[in-house]
Structures are given as structure tokens and as C-alpha cells.
Amino acid sequence: MRWTIIAVALVLASSASAGRTGGTPVAIVTAEQQNAVFAVELPSGKVLRQASVAADPQNVAIGRDAIVVVSPATGTVTLLDPRTLRTLKVLHDFGAPHIVAVSRAGRLAYVTDDERGELDVIALGSRRIVRRVAVGPGAHHMGISLSGNRLWIALGEHATAIAIVDLSRPSRPRLLRRFSPGFVAHDVTFSPGRHRVWVTSGVGEMVYALDARTGRRILTVRVGPAPQHVAFAEGGFAYATSGYGGRLVKIDPRSGRILATARTPYGSFNLSTIGDLVVTTSLMSGRVSEFALDLHRLSTFKAARASRAVALTVW
């Protein structure tokens, strides 16, 4: 079984499989109070590598040619070598680059700039910005469809509108339209294999599944105090966090039924999955928590003073 490196997305192997094939699951964690990124071994919590980056590193994603770290306060995007964490390049000329996602092929990084209302495209091989597209004020969290042809962007941390972007030409995204989901939205994540987008709440306790073609509401799940985040793992199940509720839930994506629940350190907003692991990070305590797919806790350790975001890979 081969490994595919995707941040906050589906992957193809488990930690047990990693052991059999000689790989070790590794969490790439942002430490914004320390202006650093840490590569942390799972489940031991041992720091394998660390890199100093531009001040205020908040979010991270992993591509084929680089780890991409965005720093809103300094208006910079840092590209790191995906194995050594050596700095490859620091890109400037952003307003407030906030969220990063990687194309399905892993060659491009998409960065939302909420200050400029843009979606910026970075070619990771050449390490340069190749496209800027106006999508709407407050461009923030985003999700890419499994086909790689669509990208949804919540226009704000407390968004009343969502932008839909065409990625049929991945390096030349095109704004198709904006729409109101009918509630205050925060994050967006596409379901694998289904024409659904899971949209979390900016103010309430609900997470919503919308039809990806029409925007019509299909499911509503009570997860806990906003904001929430959603990721999908092996088997197609959805996992959702409520950082202020200290809660992680496993959801049947067809019915919306909650199948399992686990407690997380306060402030565990963000999560990522790899194989049969689900990992959360706490912005408040800096603790990283690792769970099996049934939400049995495997480990919890302190990785940094504050750990906002995590991307998972295998070394």
C-alpha cells in the first residue's frame, strides 16, 4: 500500500501499515507563538525536525514539492522542504494570507488572502505565484472537491456568503458565483465520493451537509459550540471538532448520525486524518491528540505553546 501526502484530507494507509512498510506517521504542527513549525513523531511526541518561519505561522499544508506555511500578520508564505524542513523560499506581496490548501496533484498551493479578498495560486515546483483571482472580501476557509474541479471558499470566519471557484484548469482558477448558505458559515470540506460539502457554523452548534451542485441543505448535525472543523478518514466517515466544546465526533455521512464521541483538550479546533488516525491540535494548550478511527485515544502530548494547525505525512 503506497502513501499519499494530503493535508486535512483522505490518505491511503494506516499507522500499522506504516510500520510494516518502514514509514512513521509525522504531524507537521504550526507554533505561532514561537514562529516555528515542528515535525513531531506519532505517537511518541518526539520532535524530529523544526524550522523557524516568518512570524505568526497559522496554517500549513503539504504538497509534493514543499510544505506551505502561511503567516497572516507578516503577509508571507514560507515554503519548506517536505523532509528536512529547510526553507526553500519565502514569498511576500500578500495582504493577510490565511488558509492554504494543496491541489489534488500536489503541485499547486491555493492560498486565501482575506485582506485582499483573493485566491492566490503558488506553483510549488517553481516556487512562485502564478495567479491571483478576486473571489470576495474576507476569503478564508476553503475546500477542494475530490475531483479537483471545484473549490468552495467561506468569505470570512463568520461568513454569510460562499464563493464557488472552477478549478478545471488548476493553475487558472475562475470564480463562478457566490451564494448565501442561509446560516453563518466557518469552514468547508467536500465529502469523498458524494456530491456534498460539509459546512461548519461560525456561531451555532450545527454542522451542515449541502448539495455541492445546488447548495441545498441535506443534513444537519449538532456537534458543539462553533467554530467546528470537519475531515474525512478511511472508510469515508466524517470527523468533526468543537474546540470550545472540547469534543471530537465521528459521523455517518449518509445519515448524519453521531457514531462515537471523544473529549479533546480545550481549544482543539483543527484536525487532520491519515490512514486510521485522527489528530487534533489545541490552540489554547498546544497539545496534540491522536485517536484511532473509533475515537479511542492513542496519545496526547504538548507540542508547542499554541498549536493552531496540523498536517499529516509519513517519513
N, C-alpha and C positions, 0 to 999 in steps of 0.2 A: 504494500500500500504506500503510495507516494504522498508527500506532504505538499499542500498548497498554502501559501502565506497570504492571509487576508485579515485585515484589522476589522474587528467587530463584525464578523461575517461567518459564513459556513466554512469549515475546513474538513479534511478528509480522514484524519487519523486520530487515535486516542493516545493518552499518555502511556498506556500499556503498550500500544503498538510502537510508540516512540522508543520505549526501552528495548523492544525486540529489534528495531532497525537502527539502533545506535543514536537516536535523537533524544534531546532533552527539551521539554516544554520550557519556554522562557517568556516572561512578562516584560514588555517594554513599558516603563512607567514614567510619566511626567512628574517632576518635582518642582512646581513653580516657585515655591519659597526659597529653593536652593539653586534656581536657574540651572537645572540639570535634568538629564534623562538617565534612568538606571535600567540595566538589563538584569533581571532577577530570576534565578533558577526556581522552578516549581518542582516539588512542593517545599523545598528546604528554605527558601527565602534568601539564599546566598546571592550577594551582588556579584555578578560575573564581569560586568563592564559598567562604566559610567562615562558620561560626556557632559561637559559644560556647554550650554547653549545660550542664545540670546535671552535676556531677562523676560520672565513671565511665560515660560513654556506651558501651554494648557492642554493642547490636544495633539494626538500622534496617530499616524497610520504607517503601514509597512508596504512598500512596493517592491518590485523585483530588483530595482537598482538603487533604492535608497529608503531609509526611514525618514519620514517627513514630520517635522515638529513645527507647530505654529505658535507664535508669541504675539498676542494682540497688542499688548502695551507698547511694544517696541516696533510694531509694524514689520516683523520679519518672519521668514520661513527658513528653517535650517534643514539641510539635507545631510543625513548621516549614513555612513557605510552600514549596511544591514547586518554585518557580522562583527566588525571591530568597533563601531560607533565613532569612528574617526569622522571629523567634519569634512564633508565634500564641498559644500558651498553654502553661503548664507545669502538669501535673496531678500532684497529690500523693495521699496516702492509699493508698499501696501498701506492701506489705512489702518484697519484692525482685522487682520486675518484670524478667523476664529475657529472654524471647523475644517478638517481635512478628510477626504475620502479618496480611495485609490480605484482606478478603473479596473474592470474585471480582468484585463490582460496584465495589470500591474505595471504598465509603462507610463501611465499618466497619473498625476495627482490633481484633484479638484479641491480648491480652497475657497470658502465663502469669506467675503470681506464685508462685515456688517456696517462698517463706517461708510463705505463707498457703494454699498448695495450691489456688489459684483460677485460673479463666479469666475475665478481665475484658474487657468489650466497650466500646469507645470509638466514639461516633458522631463522625466526623471533621467533618461539616458544622457540628454544634452544639458540638463540642469539649468533650464531657462523657462521663463514664462512665455507661452506660445499663444495665449488667447485670454481676453478679458471680455466678459459678457454682462451687461446690466440686467439684473433679474428682479430688483426691487429693494427698497430700504430695509435694513436690518437683516439681510441674508445671513442665516445662521445654520442650524442643524439641517442635515440632508441625508438622503438615502438613495442608493442606486439599485435599479431593478436587476434581477438575476440575469436577464438577457443582456444587460448593459446598455440598453437603448433609451432608458428613461431615468431621470433624476428629479426627485422632489426636494424642494428647499422650503423650510419654515422661515417666514420673513419676520424674524425676531425670536427672542427667548420666550416671549409671551405673544405668539403670532396669531393674528386674525386672518392671515392670508398665507397661502402656499403657492409657490411658483413651480410649474412643471416645465422641465427642460428636456429637449430632444438631444440624445447622445448617439444617434445613428452614425454620425461622424464624430468619433470620440474626442478628437482634438479641436473640433469646431462646434461646441455646444450652441444650441439655439433655443431661446425662450419661446415656448408655445403659448402658455397662458398662465394666468393666476386665478385662484378661486378661494372662496371662504369655506372652510370645513364646517362652519356652524358652531364652533367652540374655540377656546383659546388653546393653541397647539404649542408644543415644545420640540419634540424630536420625531423623526420619520424613519421607518425601517420597512423594506419590502419583504413579504413572505417568500420563501423559496417554493417554486412550483405552483403558486396560486396567484391570481391577479388581485392581490390585496396589498395594501400598505397600512402598517400599524403606526398610528399617530398618537403620541402621548400628550398629556394635558399640561398646560402651563399654569393652571390654577386649581384644578379639581383633582379628584382621586381616580378618574376613569382613564383607561386606555381604549382607543377606538381602532377597529379594523375597517378601512374604507376600500371600496372597489377602485382598483387602480385606473380603470378606464373612465368611470363616471364621477368618482369622488363620493359616491353614495355610501352612507354608513351601513355596515353589515353586522358588526359585533361591538359590544361594549363590555369591558371587563373592569371591575373595581380592584385596583392594585394597591392604592395607598396615596398619601399626600404627594402632590406634584412638587418638582418635575419628576417624571419617570423616564426610563430608557428601556429599549427592547432590543434583544438579539436572538438569533435563531441558532440552534445547535444540531448535532447529529440526530437523525430521526425526525427533523422538521418541527420540533416543539419550540414554542416561544418562551423566552425568559425575560422577566420584567423586574426592574428595581423601583423601589420608592426610598430614596435616600433619607428623607426626613422621617419616613416611617420605619427605617431600619429593617426593610423587608425585601426579600427576593422571592419571586413566584415562578412556577412552571405552569404554562398554559397550553391546553389543547387548542391549536389554532383553528380547528374546524368548528368547535362548539363554543370556544371562549371559556370553558370550564377550567378552574384552577386545580391542578393535579397535585402540587406539592408547594410547601412554603418553608422558607428558612429565614432566620434572623441574620442581619448583617450589621457591621459597625455603623454607627450613626454617620450619615453623610456619604454612604456608598451609593452614589448616583450612577456612575458609569460601569459598564460591564463589557466583557468580550468572551467569546467562546472559541475553543479549539478542540476538535475531536470529541471526547467525552468529558471535557472540563468546561466549567463556567467560572469566570473570575471577575470579582468586583474590586473597585478601589474606593477608598474613603477620602474625600476632600478635607474632611474635618480632622481625622486622626492619622492619615497616611497609611492606614492598614490595608493590606491586600488579602482578600479571602478567596480561597479556592474550593469549589464544590464539584461533586460528581453530578451527572445528569439528573439523578433522583433528588438532588439538593442535599445529599449527605455532605457535611463539611469535611474537607480533607486537610486544610491548613489555614491558619491566619497568622500574618506577621506584619510588622511595621516596616514599610519600605522607604518612607520619606516623611518629612514633617507634614506634608499635604500631598496626596496622590489624586490628582483630578482624573486622569485618563489612563487607559491601558490598552495595548495592542499585544496580541499573542503570536508567537512564532515557535520554531523548533531549531535548535542548534545541534 
